[in-house]
Amino acid sequence: MFGTVGYLPTYLQMVDRLTPTAAGLHMVPVVLGIGTTAFASGHIMSRTGRYAWMPVAGAVIVAAALAVLWSLRISTSPWLVSADAYLFGAGMGFGMQTLTIVAQNSFPAEVGTATASFAFFREIGAAIGAAAVGGLFSARLTARLGAWLPGRLGDAHSLTPALVTALPADLRERVAGAYHDALIPVFGGLAPMMLGAAALLLFVRERAVDSETIPSAPVAGDLVPHGSEP
């Protein structure tokens, strides 16, 4: 999620020449998608008690959304990116909260430890994933800028949307092409990773969602000291 959503707004600014505000608004569907499926998955889980299929479906949906990003062209409308952002968020929403339930139900006697460990490894994964995507993208972009614009814009770290906007039209098109060619294949490389995650999640053993992992509320008699009058 961080590796994808973190670079899409800049992509829209560089390639489609949107303003920062407009690029940010095009990312709102990610939040809407997460909210839609997170709410729906919680409702379905509370009614049926079934949840093992949800993170699998979510990983497959995210893989499909990444495949759509992989197929983007420079001429693609930003609205298609917004639609795909909703699909991406919908896939994430199926897994974000459900995986917490999986961790808690797998260790009913150690709910606190399981929840904390799950959150810890999720943050580690987010940091590593964002760094890996950023490093790979930066290396690819630097190589393309050095090949296409030698001696002028070879440093990807100094490249900003404001700088690109001020360039002549021919150089701006070259930078947009370099940015597109450097980032889009990275999204394509993430899709098989999500399919691998879906395959691993097929081994999740589903346990019934009940009060086993939730402390029961005290009854009226438990609140009265032993031997005293109610």
PAMARTOR-479257 format. One line per field, with one value per residue: residue number from 1; x, y, z of N, C-alpha, C in turn. Coordinates in nm, 4 decimals. Each point is the difference from the previous one (the first is absolute). Example, Ala and Ser with C-alpha at 12.3 -4.5 7.8 and 13.67 -1.06 7.14 Angstrom:
<nukes>
seq = 1,2
n.px = 1.3190,-0.0350
n.py = -0.5690,0.1050
n.pz = 0.7800,-0.0720
ca.px = -0.0890,0.0820
ca.py = 0.1190,0.1190
ca.pz = 0.0000,0.0060
c.px = 0.0900,-0.0770
c.py = 0.1200,0.1090
c.pz = 0.0000,0.0730
</nukes>
This chain:
<nukes>
seq = 1,2,3,4,5,6,7,8,9,10,11,12,13,14,15,16,17,18,19,20,21,22,23,24,25,26,27,28,29,30,31,32,33,34,35,36,37,38,39,40,41,42,43,44,45,46,47,48,49,50,51,52,53,54,55,56,57,58,59,60,61,62,63,64,65,66,67,68,69,70,71,72,73,74,75,76,77,78,79,80,81,82,83,84,85,86,87,88,89,90,91,92,93,94,95,96,97,98,99,100,101,102,103,104,105,106,107,108,109,110,111,112,113,114,115,116,117,118,119,120,121,122,123,124,125,126,127,128,129,130,131,132,133,134,135,136,137,138,139,140,141,142,143,144,145,146,147,148,149,150,151,152,153,154,155,156,157,158,159,160,161,162,163,164,165,166,167,168,169,170,171,172,173,174,175,176,177,178,179,180,181,182,183,184,185,186,187,188,189,190,191,192,193,194,195,196,197,198,199,200,201,202,203,204,205,206,207,208,209,210,211,212,213,214,215,216,217,218,219,220,221,222,223,224,225,226,227,228,229,230
n.px = 0.0827,0.0996,0.0487,-0.1295,-0.0736,0.1182,-0.0027,-0.1235,-0.0125,0.1257,-0.0377,-0.1141,0.0831,0.0861,-0.0831,-0.1003,0.1056,-0.0454,-0.0802,0.0776,-0.0853,0.0032,0.1324,-0.0046,-0.0839,0.0860,0.0616,-0.0996,-0.0175,0.1289,-0.0223,-0.0694,0.0933,0.0966,-0.0653,-0.0223,0.1142,0.0622,-0.0917,0.0027,0.1328,0.0014,-0.0892,0.0668,0.1135,-0.0631,-0.0455,0.1121,0.0874,-0.0109,0.1297,0.0290,-0.1137,-0.0226,0.1034,-0.0442,-0.1289,0.0325,0.0836,-0.0975,-0.0883,0.0865,0.0222,-0.1325,-0.0122,0.0993,-0.0672,-0.1079,0.0632,0.0344,-0.1289,0.0250,-0.0495,0.0919,-0.0709,0.0161,-0.1322,0.0207,-0.1175,0.0693,0.0981,-0.0945,-0.0546,0.1215,0.0136,-0.1250,0.0295,0.1093,-0.0704,-0.0878,0.1043,0.0572,-0.1210,0.0033,0.1239,-0.0102,-0.1308,-0.0308,0.1164,-0.0460,-0.1203,0.0637,0.0800,-0.1065,-0.0692,0.1183,-0.0018,-0.1098,0.1029,0.0461,-0.1201,0.0404,0.0690,-0.1035,-0.0840,0.0787,0.0214,-0.1297,-0.0291,0.0877,-0.0339,-0.1217,0.0437,0.0635,-0.1065,-0.0715,0.0900,0.0123,-0.1324,-0.0225,0.0957,-0.0482,-0.1273,0.0263,0.0751,-0.0878,-0.1028,0.0637,0.0436,-0.1211,-0.0519,0.0959,-0.0129,-0.1330,0.0058,0.0908,-0.0824,-0.1141,0.0453,0.1037,0.0497,-0.1314,-0.0615,0.1259,-0.0275,-0.0490,0.0908,0.0516,-0.0655,-0.0668,-0.1305,0.0371,0.1089,-0.0731,-0.0893,0.1134,0.0092,0.0786,-0.0909,0.1059,0.0677,-0.1099,-0.0190,0.1289,-0.0093,-0.1153,0.0598,0.1062,-0.0793,-0.0737,0.1040,0.0333,-0.1206,-0.0609,0.1188,0.0302,-0.1079,0.0425,0.1164,-0.0834,-0.0590,0.1092,0.0542,-0.0996,0.0237,0.1289,-0.0347,-0.0756,0.1053,0.0786,-0.0880,0.0160,0.1136,-0.0658,0.0090,-0.1203,-0.0130,-0.0950,-0.0630,0.0451,-0.0475,0.0616,0.0141,-0.1273,0.0530,-0.0599,-0.1158,0.0299,-0.0533,-0.1272,-0.0092,0.0756,-0.0891,-0.0637,0.0696,0.0733,-0.1235,-0.0017,-0.0834,-0.0817
n.py = -0.1203,0.0058,-0.1110,-0.0262,0.0195,-0.0289,-0.0721,-0.0453,0.0738,-0.0348,-0.1234,0.0264,0.0501,-0.1004,-0.1006,0.0195,0.0485,-0.0800,0.0832,0.0339,0.1021,0.0188,-0.0157,0.0784,0.0797,-0.0244,0.0185,0.0896,-0.0493,0.0126,0.1144,0.0418,-0.0541,0.0492,0.1165,-0.0103,-0.0579,0.0933,0.0899,-0.0318,-0.0116,0.1100,0.0527,-0.0438,0.0386,0.1086,-0.0070,-0.0291,0.0793,0.0223,-0.0253,-0.1291,0.0080,0.0848,-0.0332,-0.1222,0.0289,0.0578,-0.1022,-0.0784,0.0719,0.0054,-0.1297,-0.0102,0.0754,-0.0711,-0.1053,0.0631,0.0283,-0.1255,0.0028,0.0894,0.0945,0.0712,-0.0472,-0.0911,0.0044,0.1084,0.0107,-0.0600,0.0830,0.0946,-0.0492,-0.0103,0.1250,0.0139,-0.0645,0.0736,0.1093,-0.0426,-0.0326,0.1164,0.0524,-0.0951,0.0478,0.1324,0.0072,-0.0690,0.0430,0.1095,-0.0238,-0.0247,0.1041,0.0710,-0.0487,0.0214,0.1044,-0.0716,-0.0737,0.0521,0.0518,0.0490,-0.1097,-0.0734,0.0846,0.0090,-0.1310,-0.0172,0.0942,-0.0615,-0.1221,0.0485,0.0650,-0.1107,-0.0720,0.0932,0.0016,-0.1320,-0.0147,0.1044,-0.0450,-0.1233,0.0401,0.0811,-0.0957,-0.0944,0.0748,0.0426,-0.1247,-0.0462,0.0932,-0.0168,-0.1316,0.0166,0.0756,-0.0825,-0.0954,0.0540,0.0425,-0.0477,0.0112,-0.0294,-0.1192,-0.0280,0.0984,-0.1205,0.0130,0.0682,-0.1034,0.1120,-0.0134,0.0883,-0.0740,-0.1098,0.0648,0.0388,-0.1278,0.0082,0.0141,0.0057,0.0761,0.0722,-0.0179,0.0290,0.0983,0.0384,-0.0184,0.0652,0.0905,0.0012,-0.0032,0.0892,0.0568,0.0054,-0.0379,0.0924,0.0674,-0.0238,0.0351,0.0912,-0.0084,-0.0601,0.1014,0.0742,-0.0559,0.0202,0.1225,0.0071,-0.0536,0.0815,0.0950,-0.0796,0.0074,0.1140,-0.0443,-0.0118,0.0896,-0.0543,0.1046,-0.0093,-0.0183,-0.0990,0.0897,0.0109,0.0748,-0.0926,0.0610,0.0652,-0.1041,0.0248,-0.1331,0.0122,0.1007,-0.0995,0.0542,-0.1092,-0.0417,0.0969,0.0918,-0.0438
n.pz = 0.0000,0.0909,-0.0523,-0.0036,0.1077,0.0529,-0.1132,0.0152,0.1110,0.0270,-0.0264,0.0643,0.0885,-0.0044,-0.0096,0.0871,0.0648,0.0958,0.0634,0.1040,0.0039,-0.1315,0.0059,0.1083,-0.0651,-0.0964,0.1167,0.0070,-0.1249,0.0286,0.0640,-0.1040,-0.0779,0.0780,0.0085,-0.1300,-0.0337,0.0716,-0.0337,-0.1297,0.0066,0.0761,-0.0833,-0.1063,0.0576,0.0415,-0.1240,-0.0657,0.0601,-0.1297,-0.0079,-0.0073,-0.0688,0.0989,0.0801,-0.0319,0.0115,0.1154,0.0244,-0.0434,0.0705,0.1012,-0.0208,-0.0113,0.1094,0.0524,-0.0476,0.0461,0.1139,-0.0087,-0.0320,0.0954,-0.0770,-0.0605,-0.1007,0.0961,0.0063,0.0728,-0.0639,-0.0956,0.0271,0.0048,-0.1100,-0.0504,0.0436,-0.0440,-0.1127,-0.0040,0.0342,-0.0907,-0.0743,0.0284,-0.0208,-0.0936,-0.0014,0.0051,0.0216,-0.1099,-0.0460,0.0578,-0.0511,-0.1141,0.0247,0.0335,-0.1027,-0.0560,0.0839,0.0250,0.0428,-0.1131,0.0180,0.1165,0.0274,-0.0404,0.0597,0.1082,-0.0048,-0.0231,0.0889,0.0792,-0.0367,0.0197,0.1080,0.0377,-0.0348,0.0637,0.0989,0.0044,-0.0095,0.0799,0.0815,-0.0153,0.0051,0.1030,0.0544,-0.0327,0.0361,0.1075,0.0138,-0.0283,0.0807,0.0892,-0.0240,0.0016,0.1053,0.0501,-0.0464,0.0439,0.1172,-0.0623,0.1236,-0.0054,-0.0028,0.0166,0.0885,0.0255,0.0977,-0.1003,-0.0489,-0.0247,0.0322,0.0937,0.0181,-0.0055,0.0747,0.0562,-0.0335,-0.1059,-0.0932,-0.0831,0.0883,0.0133,-0.1289,-0.0131,0.0882,-0.0557,-0.1170,0.0487,0.0539,-0.1096,-0.0801,0.0932,0.0103,-0.1172,-0.0535,0.0906,-0.0380,-0.1241,0.0530,0.0501,-0.1178,-0.0501,0.0668,-0.0466,-0.1182,0.0272,0.0402,-0.1099,-0.0630,0.0680,-0.0295,-0.1031,0.0686,0.0038,0.1248,-0.0458,0.0978,0.0721,-0.0485,0.1250,0.1196,-0.0632,-0.0950,0.0432,0.0971,0.0717,-0.0200,0.1119,0.0660,0.0320,0.0138,-0.1114,-0.0011,0.0621,0.0996,0.0116,0.0291,-0.0883,0.0459,-0.0933
ca.px = -0.0827,0.0831,0.0829,-0.0812,-0.0697,0.0966,0.0580,-0.1013,-0.0262,0.1095,-0.0134,-0.1032,0.0534,0.1072,-0.0429,-0.1239,0.0148,-0.1031,0.0467,0.0055,-0.1345,-0.0749,0.0578,-0.0448,-0.1420,-0.0118,0.0314,-0.1096,-0.0645,0.0664,-0.0634,-0.1381,0.0028,0.0306,-0.1159,-0.1103,0.0179,0.0232,-0.1324,-0.0735,0.0603,-0.0374,-0.1415,-0.0123,0.0626,-0.0859,-0.1211,0.0277,0.1130,0.1005,0.0897,0.1257,0.0030,0.0067,0.1337,0.0377,-0.0661,0.0613,0.1300,-0.0229,-0.0497,0.1146,0.0821,-0.0674,0.0166,0.1391,0.0118,-0.0565,0.1012,0.1086,-0.0419,-0.0200,0.0792,0.0120,-0.1236,-0.1141,-0.0678,0.0148,-0.1200,0.0198,0.0843,-0.0880,-0.0828,0.0860,0.0331,-0.1107,0.0160,0.1136,-0.0439,-0.0964,0.0764,0.0653,-0.1002,-0.0366,0.1024,0.0643,-0.0536,-0.0242,0.1227,0.0111,-0.0869,0.0689,0.1057,-0.0598,-0.0659,0.0998,0.0614,-0.1036,0.0503,0.1008,-0.0534,0.0804,0.1293,-0.0219,-0.0358,0.1182,0.0967,-0.0533,0.0181,0.1439,0.0462,-0.0646,0.0762,0.1279,-0.0281,-0.0285,0.1260,0.0833,-0.0655,0.0129,0.1410,0.0356,-0.0607,0.0661,0.1362,-0.0025,-0.0483,0.1011,0.1108,-0.0457,-0.0203,0.1317,0.0597,-0.0670,0.0299,0.1380,0.0100,-0.0795,0.0345,0.1316,0.0579,-0.0990,-0.0889,0.0375,-0.0212,-0.1432,-0.0381,-0.0261,-0.1104,-0.1268,-0.1021,0.0159,0.1122,-0.0419,-0.0947,0.0733,0.0842,-0.0586,-0.0957,0.0631,0.0638,-0.1056,-0.0510,0.1005,-0.0005,-0.1227,0.0207,0.0944,-0.0691,-0.0947,0.0705,0.0708,-0.0898,-0.1085,0.0403,0.0119,-0.1334,-0.0191,0.0756,-0.0667,-0.1178,0.0269,0.0190,-0.1320,-0.0523,0.0695,-0.0640,-0.1292,0.0266,0.0337,-0.1197,-0.0878,0.0304,-0.0556,-0.1040,-0.1079,-0.0630,-0.1260,0.0097,-0.0935,0.0460,0.1166,0.1100,-0.0502,-0.0369,-0.1435,-0.0444,-0.0383,-0.1420,-0.0298,0.0479,0.1447,0.0359,-0.0323,0.0947,-0.0539,-0.0501,-0.0667,-0.1361,-0.0097
ca.py = 0.1203,0.1202,0.0081,0.0375,0.1264,0.1054,0.0527,0.0327,0.1443,0.0632,-0.0452,0.0815,0.1352,-0.0024,-0.0500,0.0651,0.1418,0.0453,0.0729,-0.0887,-0.0197,-0.0891,-0.1338,-0.0557,-0.0344,-0.1237,-0.1109,-0.0195,-0.1312,-0.1048,0.0011,-0.0447,-0.1440,-0.0658,0.0106,-0.0822,-0.1432,-0.0232,-0.0026,-0.1174,-0.1223,-0.0106,-0.0374,-0.1409,-0.0830,-0.0053,-0.0756,-0.1376,-0.0573,-0.0441,0.1107,-0.0444,0.0331,0.1444,0.0477,-0.0601,0.0812,0.1325,-0.0055,-0.0180,0.1276,0.0918,-0.0440,0.0451,0.1450,0.0247,-0.0357,0.1119,0.1052,-0.0443,0.0217,0.1422,0.0691,0.1427,0.0648,-0.0485,0.1031,-0.0109,-0.0581,-0.1441,-0.0214,0.0119,-0.1206,-0.1098,0.0261,-0.0546,-0.1450,-0.0284,0.0178,-0.1051,-0.1194,0.0200,-0.0008,-0.1370,-0.0684,0.0756,-0.0346,-0.1444,-0.0673,0.0155,-0.1037,-0.1277,-0.0103,-0.0146,-0.1300,-0.1066,-0.0089,0.0534,0.0166,0.1059,0.0962,0.1225,-0.0253,-0.0235,0.1266,0.0860,-0.0565,0.0228,0.1411,0.0246,-0.0521,0.0784,0.1237,-0.0357,-0.0247,0.1276,0.0733,-0.0693,0.0088,0.1356,0.0231,-0.0801,0.0626,0.1277,-0.0212,-0.0537,0.1049,0.1048,-0.0499,-0.0056,0.1356,0.0601,-0.0585,0.0511,0.1419,0.0106,-0.0439,0.0839,0.1410,-0.0020,0.1258,0.1050,-0.0392,-0.1360,-0.0270,-0.0172,0.0558,0.1436,0.0176,0.0324,0.0423,0.1416,0.0106,-0.0549,0.0930,0.1144,-0.0417,0.0089,-0.1069,-0.1243,-0.0617,-0.0434,-0.1275,-0.1026,-0.0311,-0.0755,-0.1358,-0.0683,-0.0278,-0.1081,-0.1247,-0.0433,-0.0365,-0.0934,-0.1407,-0.0371,-0.0450,-0.1328,-0.0964,-0.0231,-0.0845,-0.1389,-0.0100,-0.0081,-0.1341,-0.0874,0.0189,-0.0694,-0.1438,-0.0283,0.0165,-0.1163,-0.0939,0.0492,-0.0872,0.0841,-0.0342,0.0706,0.1309,0.0035,0.0800,-0.0644,0.0951,0.1254,-0.0179,0.0052,0.1060,-0.0547,-0.0016,0.0841,-0.0626,0.0095,0.1312,0.0094,-0.0774,-0.1244,0.0085,0.1278,0.0093,0.0673
ca.pz = 0.0000,0.0078,-0.1189,-0.1169,0.0204,0.0235,-0.1239,-0.1006,-0.0147,-0.0734,-0.1390,-0.0640,-0.0194,-0.0987,-0.1305,-0.0428,0.0319,0.0923,0.1162,0.1170,0.0555,-0.0884,0.0120,0.1274,-0.0101,-0.0769,0.0888,0.0956,-0.0167,0.0788,0.1317,-0.0175,-0.0213,0.1275,0.0874,-0.0507,0.0247,0.1425,0.0617,-0.0483,0.0537,0.1407,0.0070,-0.0417,0.1024,0.1185,-0.0313,-0.0415,0.0712,-0.0962,-0.0334,-0.0613,-0.1427,-0.0229,-0.0388,-0.1282,-0.1030,-0.0007,-0.0666,-0.1435,-0.0523,-0.0053,-0.1129,-0.1219,-0.0088,-0.0394,-0.1416,-0.0756,0.0023,-0.0881,-0.1383,-0.0269,-0.1015,0.0292,-0.0437,0.0779,0.0771,0.1457,0.0594,0.0052,0.1178,0.1165,0.0064,0.0434,0.1401,0.0795,-0.0010,0.0866,0.1377,0.0338,0.0333,0.1286,0.1055,0.0318,0.0780,0.1069,0.1303,0.0085,0.0414,0.1451,0.0573,-0.0197,0.1012,0.1321,0.0108,-0.0025,0.1324,0.0906,0.1362,-0.0002,-0.0963,0.0031,-0.0635,-0.1428,-0.0640,-0.0027,-0.0942,-0.1345,-0.0325,-0.0160,-0.1290,-0.1057,-0.0157,-0.0621,-0.1411,-0.0660,-0.0168,-0.0988,-0.1300,-0.0534,-0.0329,-0.1171,-0.1176,-0.0235,-0.0481,-0.1355,-0.0883,-0.0105,-0.0821,-0.1388,-0.0499,-0.0198,-0.1203,-0.1188,-0.0160,-0.0453,-0.1390,-0.0886,0.0185,0.0636,0.0457,0.0271,0.1092,0.0341,0.1419,0.0237,0.1297,-0.0138,-0.0942,0.0645,-0.0976,-0.0347,-0.0931,-0.1293,-0.0612,-0.0549,-0.1123,-0.1349,-0.0272,-0.0431,0.1161,0.0906,-0.0504,0.0246,0.1428,0.0263,-0.0498,0.0876,0.1261,-0.0275,-0.0260,0.1204,0.1101,-0.0324,0.0131,0.1415,0.0387,-0.0566,0.0797,0.1281,-0.0185,0.0366,0.1445,0.0607,-0.0272,0.0943,0.1299,-0.0054,0.0107,0.1394,0.0827,-0.0152,0.1084,0.1264,0.0564,0.0516,0.1263,0.0174,0.0654,0.1119,0.1135,0.0600,0.0058,0.0541,0.1398,0.0200,0.0890,0.1307,0.0321,0.1151,0.1221,0.0111,0.0473,0.1425,0.0797,0.0542,0.1375,0.0270,-0.0504,-0.1292
c.px = 0.0862,0.0861,-0.0759,-0.0607,0.0982,0.0533,-0.1027,-0.0298,0.1108,-0.0034,-0.1025,0.0482,0.1033,-0.0516,-0.1225,-0.0027,-0.1172,0.0632,0.0092,-0.1373,-0.0810,0.0526,-0.0419,-0.1458,-0.0216,0.0345,-0.1082,-0.0709,0.0694,-0.0662,-0.1447,-0.0066,0.0282,-0.1213,-0.1141,0.0168,0.0313,-0.1324,-0.0759,0.0564,-0.0333,-0.1444,-0.0191,0.0566,-0.0890,-0.1250,0.0279,0.1103,0.1106,0.0882,0.1232,0.0098,0.0280,0.1405,0.0497,-0.0602,0.0622,0.1335,-0.0144,-0.0485,0.1129,0.0916,-0.0614,0.0157,0.1421,0.0223,-0.0575,0.0987,0.1150,-0.0333,-0.0192,0.0932,0.0048,-0.1294,-0.1223,-0.0589,0.0252,-0.1217,0.0056,0.0892,-0.0842,-0.0870,0.0817,0.0429,-0.1105,0.0095,0.1140,-0.0404,-0.0985,0.0714,0.0688,-0.0995,-0.0433,0.1017,0.0482,-0.0503,-0.0175,0.1240,0.0267,-0.0850,0.0644,0.1067,-0.0586,-0.0652,0.0991,0.0646,-0.0974,0.0488,0.1019,-0.0397,0.0857,0.1331,-0.0153,-0.0311,0.1203,0.1025,-0.0452,0.0212,0.1472,0.0481,-0.0670,0.0766,0.1363,-0.0191,-0.0272,0.1278,0.0866,-0.0610,0.0144,0.1434,0.0405,-0.0562,0.0708,0.1406,0.0044,-0.0447,0.1060,0.1163,-0.0385,-0.0153,0.1336,0.0653,-0.0640,0.0261,0.1432,0.0165,-0.0713,0.0400,0.1372,0.0467,-0.0994,-0.0879,0.0327,-0.0232,-0.1494,-0.0442,-0.0304,-0.1174,-0.1293,-0.1024,0.0141,0.1129,-0.0395,-0.0947,0.0714,0.0867,-0.0670,-0.0837,0.0676,0.0681,-0.1040,-0.0569,0.0991,0.0025,-0.1242,0.0139,0.0950,-0.0668,-0.0971,0.0723,0.0742,-0.0942,-0.0976,0.0438,0.0186,-0.1343,-0.0284,0.0749,-0.0633,-0.1187,0.0282,0.0230,-0.1342,-0.0661,0.0677,-0.0581,-0.1349,0.0191,0.0337,-0.1231,-0.0992,0.0214,-0.0519,-0.1119,-0.1032,-0.0529,-0.1275,0.0231,-0.1056,0.0606,0.1259,0.1163,-0.0427,-0.0393,-0.1506,-0.0348,-0.0422,-0.1502,-0.0209,0.0564,0.1493,0.0444,-0.0211,0.1019,-0.0674,-0.0426,-0.0702,-0.1393,-0.0024,-0.0608
c.py = 0.1254,0.0155,0.0443,0.1385,0.1148,0.0646,0.0358,0.1495,0.0727,-0.0403,0.0857,0.1428,0.0030,-0.0312,0.0749,0.1489,0.0535,0.0819,-0.0974,-0.0271,-0.0977,-0.1430,-0.0659,-0.0407,-0.1273,-0.1226,-0.0253,-0.1343,-0.1144,-0.0111,-0.0498,-0.1513,-0.0764,0.0027,-0.0899,-0.1467,-0.0297,-0.0069,-0.1260,-0.1287,-0.0176,-0.0427,-0.1469,-0.0919,-0.0142,-0.0838,-0.1474,-0.0669,-0.0495,0.1173,-0.0430,0.0397,0.1474,0.0496,-0.0610,0.0807,0.1379,0.0014,-0.0155,0.1307,0.1013,-0.0368,0.0450,0.1507,0.0363,-0.0352,0.1096,0.1170,-0.0329,0.0298,0.1474,0.0493,0.1479,0.0732,-0.0425,0.1127,-0.0177,-0.0595,-0.1516,-0.0361,0.0076,-0.1240,-0.1189,0.0194,-0.0506,-0.1525,-0.0411,0.0115,-0.1070,-0.1296,0.0120,-0.0071,-0.1395,-0.0655,0.0720,-0.0404,-0.1504,-0.0745,0.0171,-0.1043,-0.1374,-0.0196,-0.0232,-0.1364,-0.1152,-0.0201,0.0557,0.0231,0.1128,0.1084,0.1257,-0.0163,-0.0193,0.1294,0.0919,-0.0501,0.0224,0.1446,0.0321,-0.0465,0.0719,0.1304,-0.0265,-0.0238,0.1279,0.0771,-0.0632,0.0134,0.1372,0.0293,-0.0759,0.0611,0.1305,-0.0161,-0.0497,0.1063,0.1088,-0.0436,-0.0035,0.1401,0.0687,-0.0522,0.0568,0.1490,0.0194,-0.0381,0.0958,0.1472,0.0109,0.1399,0.1073,-0.0352,-0.1424,-0.0379,-0.0073,0.0647,0.1493,0.0292,0.0218,0.0378,0.1456,0.0195,-0.0496,0.0954,0.1169,-0.0372,0.0295,-0.1239,-0.1314,-0.0712,-0.0515,-0.1342,-0.1123,-0.0410,-0.0807,-0.1443,-0.0786,-0.0388,-0.1164,-0.1331,-0.0519,-0.0549,-0.1108,-0.1469,-0.0457,-0.0469,-0.1399,-0.1066,-0.0298,-0.0954,-0.1473,-0.0188,-0.0107,-0.1346,-0.1030,0.0117,-0.0710,-0.1504,-0.0382,0.0077,-0.1138,-0.1014,0.0485,-0.0928,0.0879,-0.0550,0.0815,0.1311,0.0039,0.0828,-0.0559,0.0972,0.1347,-0.0220,0.0157,0.1102,-0.0594,0.0042,0.0744,-0.0588,0.0111,0.1335,0.0162,-0.0836,-0.1189,0.0198,0.1286,-0.0023,0.0678,0.1384
c.pz = 0.0000,-0.1250,-0.1227,0.0162,0.0203,-0.1261,-0.1060,-0.0093,-0.0762,-0.1468,-0.0735,-0.0239,-0.1129,-0.1401,-0.0518,0.0312,0.0829,0.1120,0.1187,0.0606,-0.0846,0.0085,0.1308,-0.0031,-0.0805,0.0840,0.1052,-0.0203,0.0736,0.1366,-0.0086,-0.0204,0.1280,0.0921,-0.0428,0.0389,0.1469,0.0748,-0.0406,0.0593,0.1474,0.0176,-0.0362,0.1065,0.1228,-0.0244,-0.0264,0.0815,-0.0904,-0.0408,-0.0793,-0.1472,-0.0257,-0.0336,-0.1303,-0.1142,-0.0080,-0.0708,-0.1510,-0.0627,-0.0109,-0.1161,-0.1319,-0.0186,-0.0422,-0.1463,-0.0882,-0.0028,-0.0944,-0.1468,-0.0342,-0.1100,0.0366,-0.0341,0.0801,0.0837,0.1496,0.0683,0.0023,0.1184,0.1272,0.0165,0.0479,0.1449,0.0920,0.0080,0.0923,0.1473,0.0433,0.0357,0.1346,0.1148,0.0406,0.0931,0.1232,0.1380,0.0165,0.0453,0.1485,0.0711,-0.0141,0.1067,0.1386,0.0181,-0.0007,0.1363,0.1042,0.1421,0.0110,-0.1001,-0.0054,-0.0696,-0.1502,-0.0730,-0.0122,-0.1006,-0.1436,-0.0427,-0.0248,-0.1373,-0.1174,-0.0238,-0.0638,-0.1492,-0.0765,-0.0265,-0.1084,-0.1395,-0.0627,-0.0411,-0.1255,-0.1278,-0.0328,-0.0539,-0.1431,-0.0998,-0.0200,-0.0880,-0.1472,-0.0588,-0.0268,-0.1268,-0.1259,-0.0222,-0.0501,-0.1457,-0.0952,0.0077,0.0666,0.0363,0.0355,0.1190,0.0438,0.1433,0.0277,0.1302,-0.0081,-0.0916,0.0770,-0.1058,-0.0413,-0.0999,-0.1382,-0.0711,-0.0673,-0.1195,-0.1335,-0.0294,-0.0374,0.1163,0.0990,-0.0439,0.0244,0.1472,0.0362,-0.0473,0.0880,0.1316,-0.0172,-0.0152,0.1230,0.1057,-0.0342,0.0066,0.1438,0.0530,-0.0541,0.0770,0.1342,-0.0132,0.0315,0.1491,0.0712,-0.0282,0.0894,0.1396,0.0047,0.0155,0.1437,0.0899,-0.0165,0.1121,0.1350,0.0447,0.0693,0.1314,0.0123,0.0737,0.1093,0.1124,0.0625,0.0141,0.0552,0.1443,0.0183,0.0990,0.1333,0.0183,0.1299,0.1293,0.0199,0.0574,0.1497,0.0777,0.0639,0.1433,0.0310,-0.0582,-0.1363,0.0170
</nukes>
